[in-house]
Amino acid sequence: MGNRHPAIRRKGVCSVTGNSGTPHQPWRAEDFPQAELPDQIATLDAGADALVARGRLADAEAVYRRILEVAPHNIRALTFIAMRAFDAGRYEESVALLQQTLKLDPTRSTLHRNLALARLAQGLPGKALESIDRAIELDPELALNHLHRGIILENQGRETDALASFGRALARDPTLKLAPPDLPPRVRALAQRALGHLAPILLARIDEAHKAVETTHGKPLPERARLFVQIFKGEKPPPYEAPTQRPGFLFYPGLGARPWFERGEFDWIHAFESASPAIRSEFEKLEDTLQEPGIPARASAPGRWQHLAGSLDWSRIPLFQAGIPVPKIIQRCPE
């Protein structure tokens, strides 16, 4: 037939025979014609998928190990076996396989997240944090990455940082807060665990801040402010005033849902407008220095806002970031 070792398919399984009909050691790459090898891998891969769908994970793992015998760099096989090792508590094997996979595909966020989980299971939270930070760098908008980061930080006893990471997860996927039944079981368990551990901390800190403000000013919060605190804690629903103005975070009641405000409503507007030439001049000088160390890049956002990332059509240069001064910008903007 022109091939030294013709490949014979039987019921989706590939075996190899020599001229005498005696079986050779199966699944050696050199036993297959080069053109046929991808076909054999595809056949095995499809078989493994079918086994997974039927819940036969051990059999699927055996098939993936066969694939690795002829294709040791197959990412699907490496990843599947790595997670099977993780589930079985073989964390060193899981880490080794994931590291091998990352050499082949270093830009896949999922692989870095899986490595973070294996590192955490090994009792190496520092290494786990390095891996999850890399996963977030590659996919900053995936809530699951931030959720896992919060769990890792919680394991380190860093409650404040864990709370911030969990807040980022909720901001990207508010359904985590509700832990709906259609979430994957592991994600649901993580969300419920995070809420169980971190929600009381958040509520206690809101109460502390509430009392601190009242102590500083010597009187109770105004009614709108008290309602805001209750909304923020989830004790009351936000009383939205317009169907198109429904912020999902930090809704403050009574501000009025208006597209713009009239100039005459602000007594400081004239001083602000008279300084506009100086403000514009300082801004134009900053445009050439945005990439310097210490100066944050323009804000970007995912999804429908992605086309505006880095665009002069819509950008910002913050004098204050989350209430914290940005010294290098403030120094260049004296007016």
Sequence and secondary structure as in RCSB ss.txt:
>XXXX:A:sequence
MGNRHPAIRRKGVCSVTGNSGTPHQPWRAEDFPQAELPDQIATLDAGADALVARGRLADAEAVYRRILEVAPHNI
RALTFIAMRAFDAGRYEESVALLQQTLKLDPTRSTLHRNLALARLAQGLPGKALESIDRAIELDPELALNHLHRG
IILENQGRETDALASFGRALARDPTLKLAPPDLPPRVRALAQRALGHLAPILLARIDEAHKAVETTHGKPLPERA
RLFVQIFKGEKPPPYEAPTQRPGFLFYPGLGARPWFERGEFDWIHAFESASPAIRSEFEKLEDTLQEPGIPARAS
APGRWQHLAGSLDWSRIPLFQAGIPVPKIIQRCPE
>XXXX:A:secstr
   SS EEEETTEEEEB TTS B STT GGGS TTTHHHHHHHHHHHHHHHHHTT HHHHHHHHHHHHHH TT H
HHHHHHHHHHHHTT HHHHHHHHHHHHHH TT HHHHHHHHHHHHHTT HHHHHHHHHHHHHH TT HHHHHHHH
HHHHHTT HHHHHHHHHHHHHH THHHH  TTS HHHHHHHHHHHHHHHHHHHHHHHHHHHHHHHHHTS   HHH
HHHHHHHTTSS    SBTTB  SS   TTS   S   GGG TTHHHHHHTHHHHHHHHHHHGGGTTSTTS     
 SGGGGGGTT TTS    SEETTEE HHHHHT   
